[in-house]
Amino acid sequence: MSGKPMTSSTSNTPGAAGTFSVGGEYRVNRLGFGAMRLPTEPGPERKAAVAVARRAVERGVTLIDTAHLYGWGANEELLAEALHPYPDDLLITTKVGVVRGGPEGWAYDARPESLREQVEEGLRRLRTERVGLLQLHRLDPKVPVAEQVGALHDLQREGKIGHIGLSEVTAAELAEARQTAVIASVQNRYNLFDREHEPVLETCEAAGIAFLPWRPVAAAAESGRSAEFAAVAAELGATGPQVLLAWLLARSPVVLPIPGTASLAHLEENLAAADLRLTDAQRRLLARVTGPDRGADHS
């Protein structure tokens, strides 16, 4: 496997991977950016994090993912510091539904009154009156799905939310939520080595719902055990993370990967993956990749 990242001209990435219309309103480049890894504590690392966020946008990223959970709002504040006032074509999506508390330091809380408070706080931290895409970080098992989604639908009607998304849901839960409101996105764990949520992706593809796979390149560590993966990477002259991103982009037109990093060099490496094109033979080779908790491959 090549250990040297493929690089490309800054003139054609990440838009080289194509675009997708989220909610029929936001036409974004399919290769986005996840802000979770950006350091938020004051000091040189925070300054570097601001530079990474700004560079992502300079390079054509038009979809950035954050959440209240990431530093309990500190990540949202960092993005506002780096990017506000936001470019017209930039969609920042944030997530609510998880709060501080509980034995693990966090707890589900998607009660309607709590969701309203969380959204209001998120708007304040992001310095905006409307969040284009608001995703429910997790369904609260103690609150009926219709109440959780209904609360977000109320905020949508009030103009505080543009579109509603869900995170880490099953196909059945997605179907139930869609009975209450239009769902514009789903953010589930998914990559070449972990296809448990294949049925959810297929549902999203059929309905034109954006599918944001989280931790899309974390499985690169597993790739060393796959001869097929190593062969494709070598043929492309690409790194493991780049091949994983290329596979996701080829998997379905509704897939919007959001790789995250705090490194400018790694950011450039990830964005260069938009230029990779897998051949049919390479896709068939990757279809042989197996491992625990995999679903069927329909690529």
Secondary structure, DSSP 8 states (H G I E B T S, - for coil): ---S-----TTSTTGGG-EEEETTTEEEESS-EE-TTS--SSSHHHHHHHHHHHHHHHTT--EEE--TTTTTTHHHHHHHHHH-S--TT-EEEEEESEEE-STTSEEE---HHHHHHHHHHHHHHHT-S-EEEEEESS--TTS-HHHHHHHHHHHHHTTSEEEEEEES--HHHHHHHTTTS-EEEEE-B-BTTB-TTHHHHHHHHHHT-EE--BSTTGGGGGGGG-HHHHHHHHHHT--HHHHHHHHHHHH-TTB----B-S-HHHHHHHHHGGG----HHHHHHHTT---TT------
